[in-house]
Amino acid sequence: MVLALEDRIADRVQRADYRDWRDKVTATGGCLAPIRLFGAWQLHNPDSTKVLAHLGGHVMVPCGNRRASVCPSCSDRYAADAFHLMRAGLSGGSKGVPESVGEKPRVFATLTAPSFGPVHNRRTTTSDKTRPCTGCGEFHHPDDPRIGGAVDPDTYDYVGAVLWQAHAGKLWHRFTIALRRALARAAGLTVRAFKDHARLSYAKVAEYQRRGLVHFHAVIRIDGPDGSHDPAPSWATVALVDHAVRAAARSVLVESFRPDGTVIDLVWGEQVDVRPIRAASAHQVEDDTGAVSDGKLAAYVAKYATKGTGARDTPDRPIRSQLDIDHLRVSDHHRRMIQTAWDLGDLGFYDELNLRKWAHMLGFRGHFLTKSKHYSTTFKRIREDRRAFRAAETLERLGLAAEEVIVVNDWAYAGSGYANDAERELASGIAERLRAQRQRQYTEEVAT
């Protein structure tokens, strides 16, 4: 007889080892796909073989997946790290970035993909009244699965859409080159001389639209030649950066080829949004002038870093076979994009694009969050700081100093995930409880 999920959960809670298991899950933050390790951690006296502290046996460590659809707990941690990375470059005062960055010329730019055919959309008026779809004339509900899908799949350019997506990273790279050139030209400098007067610093995050194509949100800042600690040159203004961003976006072109050898020009879409960033502690993301507040922008941008495709019904893992595609529970539009990427990936013509590997991402091969070297801190430093803080806590609890011990780690991989769906459901409950505690603590801190 197969027990119901509720009965399997009750059975797991009643076992003698439940509290130990629960503590291990809690230590991971309620990770839904933890890595299980077996081994030991020890603190040794550097002058002898004496063991000062020991932790051994089976342990769990977080999976570290950034996607909320895969692991909400690890996604929250990634979003928090992304927030601190973005905020440091916006406001400074932490992570080795000076507060003076808040006084430099900064804009929040959004670059989009061009159109590859009419899609269903849901437009609204300024008073939030729904307007008819420009493609079919109907009024779409916000959760209508047709939104973003092709109005006429037979004429929609799926090949062009997938090829644009596969080259989006290259388009961004060329945009940054073109932006430096546009800034130099506006300042009356040669491209070679630009680096002696100013430095372009940025952080950008990719977000999927409902039509399955990415657009990029970017914080763009002008520093002095030595980076964030160096004042921006006097000629660098928000208006100049705005003009340069739009000019650079219009000038970028990447050539590719369709399967029949026809050249296809890949460019940014006509919709380029550029808004100044103001230093403020206001709660709104933007004010009546369109300027964006750096008090909320970091959180606004960081949330996109934890999404998958943002298209709700696309797979979280790579496609392995045609059978996988046939059994995907996705919209017809996204299935066509996945199928197109899979089919193009079978052509030697596109080997360097590795499209079959990225078919589940609708052809997009880039990183979701990237930054220039001098924008702010790094994920590596943020994580190292967190590990150092926890290590210091452990040593303080044991009454030891860092110079008095040698840390010895000896761990071996023992598996991934949980034994069954009952454990996974319990872990999900633990994650929700921990999230509620963090939100309550944050609310209390803000209130005081």
N, C-alpha and C positions, 0 to 999 in steps of 0.2 A: 504494500500500500504506500503510495506517494503522499507525503505530508504536504499540506498547504504552506505557502510562504510564511504566514503568521505562525504556524506551528513550528516550522524550522527555525524561525527567529527565536521563539520561546525556548526551544531546545538548546540553541547556542548560548543564550543568556544564562541558562541553568547549569552549564558545565562548570567544573571546578576551576578551569583555567581562564574563565571569561574576564575577570578583572585584569589579569596580566595582559591578555590579548587587547582589551579595551585601552589600557595604558599605552600600549605600543601604537595603536591606531591614533590615539589622541596626540602622541608625540609627532606623528606625521601631519597633523592638522586635519585628519579625516580624509586623507588621500584615497581615491577610489581605485587606484591601480598601483599600489606600493611595490617597491622592489624588496624582496626578502633576502636577507644576508645571514650567513652563519659564520661565526668567528669570535674574535675578542678585541677589546680595547683596553689598554693598560697604561698607567702612569708609573714610570720607573724612576728611582733615585739615580741620578747620573753617575754617582760615585760607587754604586753597588748594584747588585741584582735584585734589590728589595723592591717588591711591588707595592706601590702606595695606593693604588686604586685599580679596580678591575670591573669590566662589564663584558660578559660573554654569553654565548648562546645564539638564539635566533632574534634578529631585530628587523624592523621595517624602516625604509627610507622613502621619502616622497618620490613620485615618478617624475615630477618637474615639468609635466606637459602644460603648455601655456593656454590650451583651448578649454574654455568653460564647458563645452559640450562633452569633453573627455574626462576632465577632473576639475570640478569647481574649486576645490581647496588649493591645488597648485596654481590654478588660473588666478585666484585671488592674490597669491604670493607674487606671481609674475607681474600682475597689474600694479601691485604696490611698488615693486622695484622699478617698473616703467614710469610710475608717477614720480618717484624720487629722481630718476634720471632726467625726465622732462622738466620737472620743477627746478632742479638745480641750474639748468641752462636758461630758465626763464627769469628766476628771481635771485639766484645766487645765495650767498650766505651759508652754504653748506657744501659738502662733498668736494671741497677744494676750489669752488667757484665763487668769485667775489660778488658782493651785492651790486657792484657797479654795472653788471650786465643788464640790470633792469632799466638803465638809462640809455642803452644803446639802441640804434635803429633796428626794430624787429617787426616782422609781419607774419601773419598766419595765412599760408597759401594752400589752395586746393586745386590740384590738377586732375582732370577727368579723362576718361576714354572717349573717343569719337563714337558716332552712331554707326551701327552695322545693320540697321533696319528698324522699322517702327516696333515699339514694345508697348504692352499694356501699362498704363500708369494711373496713379491716383493723385489728381491735382486738387489743391485747396485754395480758397481765397484768403485774404488777410484776416478775415473774421472766422477762419477755419471751416468754411462751408465747402462741401465737396463739389468739385466740378467734374463734368464727364471726361472720360478717357479720350485722349486725342487719337487713339488708334481705332477703337471700336465704338465709341460714343456712349458706352455704358457707364454707370456709377459703380465703382469698385469698393468693396468693403476693405478695410486695412489689412485683413488677413486673407484676402482673395489670392489663391495660389497662382492665378494668372498674371498678377502684377510682376513686371519685369520680364515676362515671357514674350516671345516674338508674336506679333499680330498675325503674320503669315510666315510660318516656319519654312515654307518652300522657297521663299525669296530672301530670307534672312541670311546674312553673310557669316555663317558659323566658322568657316575656314579663316576669314579675316579676323574675326573676334578672337579665336584661339591663338593665331599668330601674333596679334597685338599683345595679348596677355603674356605670351611667352617672351616677348621682347620688352615688357614694361620696365624691367630692371635696367636694360640698356638705355631706354628712353630717359629714365631718371638720371643715369650717369651722364648722358649727353646734355641733359638740361642743366646740371650743375656746371658743366664746362661752359655752356652757352651763357649761363648767368654770370659767371666771372667775367666773361668777355663783355657782356652788356654793361656790367658795373664799371669795368675799366673804361669803356668807351664813353659812358656818361660822365665819368670823372676826368676825362681828357688824358687818360693814361694808356700806355701800351699794355697788352696782356702780361708781358714779362715783368713790367714795372709794378703791376698791381699788387703782387705779393710783398713788395717792399713798403706798401702803404696801408694795406688792409687784408683781412682774412674773412672768407665766407664760412660761417659756422651754421650748421643746421641739424635738425632731427626730424625724420619723417616716418609716418606710419601708414600702412596700406589698409584700406577698408573696401570690402566687396559691396557693390550695389546689388539691388534685387535682380538686375539683369545678368548678374554673374561676372561683371567686369570690375576690376579694381580701380579706385582712384586714390590719390595720395594726399594726405594732410601733412603739411610741413611747417615747422617753426624755423624761420630764416632770420639770422642775426648777422650784423656786420661788426667784426672786432678789429682791433689794431693788428699789425703784422705778427705779433707774438701771441695772439690768442685772447682768451677771455679776460686776462689780467691787463691787457693793453687797451687804452681808450680808442674808440673808433675815430677815424679821421673826420675833420670838420665838414668835408663835403658829403659825407654819408648821411642821408636823410631818409625818412620813411617813404616820402614821395619818390625819391630816386630808386629805392629798392622796389617799390610797387611797379614803377615803369620798367625796370630791368627784368623783373619776374615775368611780366606779360610779354615783353619782347623776346625773352629767351624761350618761353613756351611756344611762341609762334614759329620760331626758327628751327626747332628740333625736328629732325627727320631720320628715320631708320628704314633702310630698304630690306625687304625680304622677298620671297618668291612663293607663288602658289604652286600646287602640285603640277600644273601644266607648264610651269616655267615663267608665267606672267609675273612681272614685277608688281609688288604691292608696297605703297608708301605708308609707313606707320607713323602717325603723328598724335599729338595730344588733341583732346576734344576742344571745341570752341569755348566751352564754359571753364574759365579760369577765374577763381575767386581769390582776391588778395585783401586782407584786412589788417590794419595796424594793431599792434598789441600794446595795451596800456598797463602800467603798473598800478594795481588797485587791489583792495581786499574785498571788493563788492562780491555779492553772491551770484549775480547774473553772469552768464558767459560773455555776453556782449551788451554794449549800451546803445542808446538811440542813434549814435553816429556810426555804428557798425564796428567800432573798435572792440577788440576782444580783451577780456580781463585775464591777466596772467594768474590771478588768484584761483581761477577755475579751469583754465585751459589745459593744465597738465593732466588733471583727472579726465577731462573731456577727450583728450587725445589718447591717454593710456588705456582707456576702456576698449579701443579698437584693437589693441595688441593682443587681447585675449580671445578674440573671436576666431572662428574657423573661417569659412567662406562668407559667413554672414547671410548666406542664402538658405538658411534653416535646414534644408533637406538634402544637403550634399554630404558625401561620406567623409569620415574623419581619418580614414586610412587609405593607403595606396591601392589602386586597382590591380589585381593580379591576373585577371583573365576576362574574356568576353562574357563568361558566365556571371562574373561579378556585376558587370554592367547591366545584364539582363534582369538581375534580381534586385537592383537598387530601388529603394523607395524614394524616388526623387521626382521632381516635376519634369514634364516632357522637354522643356527648354534646357534645363541643366543636364538632362540625359543626352540631349543632342550635342551639347558642348563637350561633355565627357567622351562621348562616342567619337566626335570629331578629333579630339586630342589623341585618343587611342588609335584611330585609323591613321592619322598623320604620323604618329610615332612609329608606325610600321614601315614608313618610307625612309630609305637611307638618306634621302634628301635632307631630312630634319634630325639626323642623329645627334648633332650637338645640342639640340634643344631638349633632348631626353623627355619627350612629351608623354610617353606612357607612364613614366615614373610620377609625373605631375598631373595626370589626367584627373585625379580626384580633386585637385585644386583648380580645375577648369583651365589648365595650362599655365597658371601663374607659378614662376619658379623662384621668385625673389623672397627676401626676408621681409617680415611684416614690420619690423622696427629697425631702422638704421640711423646712424648719426655720423657727423664728421668728427674727426679726432679731438678738436678743441671745443666742441659744443658744451660738454659737461663731463661727468664721471662715466664709468662703464658698469655694465651688469656684473662683471668679474669683481670689481672693487666693492660694489654694494654687497655681494655675497660673501666676499672675504671679510668685510667689516662685520657682517652678521655672525659668521663663524668665530671670529676673534672675540666678539662680545659674549657668545655662549661659552667659549673656552674659558674666558676670564671669570664668568659666573661660576663655572664648575670648580675652578681652582680656588676661588674665594670661599665657596662652600666647604671645600676640603681643607682650607687653611694653608694652602700652598702658594708659592710664587712661581711664575713661569720659568725663571732661571733655575729652579730647583728640581725640575722634572724633565723626563724624556717621554714623549708620547709614542706608543707602539700600537699600530693598527694591523690587524690580520683578518681580513674578511673575504669570504667566498660567496659567489652568487648561488642562491638557493631556489629562486623562482620569482614569479611576478603575479600580482593580483591576489585575490582571495580564494578560499577553497570552494565557495559556493555563493549563490545569490543572497542567502540569508546574511552572511558576513558583509557582503557589499552593501546591503540595505542598512545594516547597523552602522557601517562606516559612514554612509550618507547622512544618517541621523546625527552622528557625532560631528560631522562637518557643519551641518546646519546649526547645531548648538553653539559651536565655536564661532561661527560667523555672527550669530545673534549676539553673543557676548562681546565681540569686537565692535559691532554697531552700537550696542548699548554703552560701552565704554567711551566710544567716540562722541556720542550724543551728550554724555555727562561732562566730558572734557570741554566741548564747545559751549555748553550751558554755563560752566563756571569760568 
